[in-house]
Amino acid sequence: MSSFAPSPVAVSAAGVVNRIQAKLPDMPTAMAKIGTFLLEHPQAPLEFSIMELAEQTKTSPATVTRFCRLLGYAGYVPFRVSIASDMGRSDARESWKADIGRAFGPDDSARDVLSTLVNAHTRSLEETAAVMDLSLMNRIARRIAMSTHVDIYGIGGSAVMAKEMQSRLYRIGVNAHHWSEVHAGLTSAAIQDSNSVAIGISNTGRTEETIQMLREAGEAGALTVALSNNPGSPLAEGADAAIITSVHEQFLQPDDLSAKHVQLLVLDLLYLLVAQVNFTQTTSKLAASAMAVSPHRRPTRAARLELGNRRPPRNDGRGRKNV
């Protein structure tokens, strides 16, 4: 374990503020922003998710987590519980509302939880589709199809989206790469040019590492595209083109999966539009990749039966063949 992050031991709730004050002078700049903000707004963790606190302090969820660990907590949730206790608000239901959300109750039936999930996720997808700028999506798809290089940047949960998009584009012949580590990402971004496309993915649009990588690629000459839920975010405002998603209700804290679902919808659409532009190349590349991996897939039951019927009868060792 890094010497910078102490082991997550129990910390006296009454000492949270004092601990922040004691460690603040030695904190890195980003963590110091969080510490200063919390000293001015000690109830903020009770009201904000980890993403919202990161947005308020212009940092990132990863930085918030490191901040909590520096103070001796395993993560943001234990930190919030300790703050709640410190403020005299350690009621279990208040903690539930802060960490899970208000759309669900701890006594809700599985059917009620499922219904709430389906409704919220469906509305997010429908609202995103309703405001989608299809003309912009087509233009971006054409630029990707004609590009010599595509960089896709994403940190944390957005890294999963970046990897998925890179994998899909690569299979149809697009020279795509994904980056979730800022040093490697900046190195790649710096060598892009006007024939490149760079895509930055961040639900809040305020993930500093993603902003830096996309900005670097833009300065190198690449077309920059932001995928975010926040049209007024630094990521969206700094990009050449911004694709804005809609999340109907952020009911799960700290990470609402409906945000990932709408991101996947957008990326799926973009992938299919690129595939349409490069139809001939797409079909040949998909056929080649399918053939390459087919020996590693078990055949279906129907295929096994057909193969068995085609096999020659085996000799039983006495000159006769088993039928």
Secondary structure, DSSP 4 states (H G I P E B T S, - for coil): --TTS-------GGGHHHHHHHHGGGS-HHHHHHHHHHHH-TTHHHH--HHHHHHHTTS-HHHHHHHHHHTT-SSHHHHHHHHHHHTT---HHHHHHHHT-SS--TT--HHHHHHHHHHHHHHHHHHHHHH--HHHHHHHHHHHHH-SEEEEEE-THHHHHHHHHHHHHHHTT--EEEE-SHHHHHHHHHT--TTEEEEEE-SSS--HHHHHHHHHHHHTT-EEEEEES-TTSHHHHHSSEEEE---S---SSS--HHHHHHHHHHHHHHHHHHHHHTHHHHHHHHHHHHHHHGGGSPPPHHHHHHHHHHSPPPB-SSS-B--
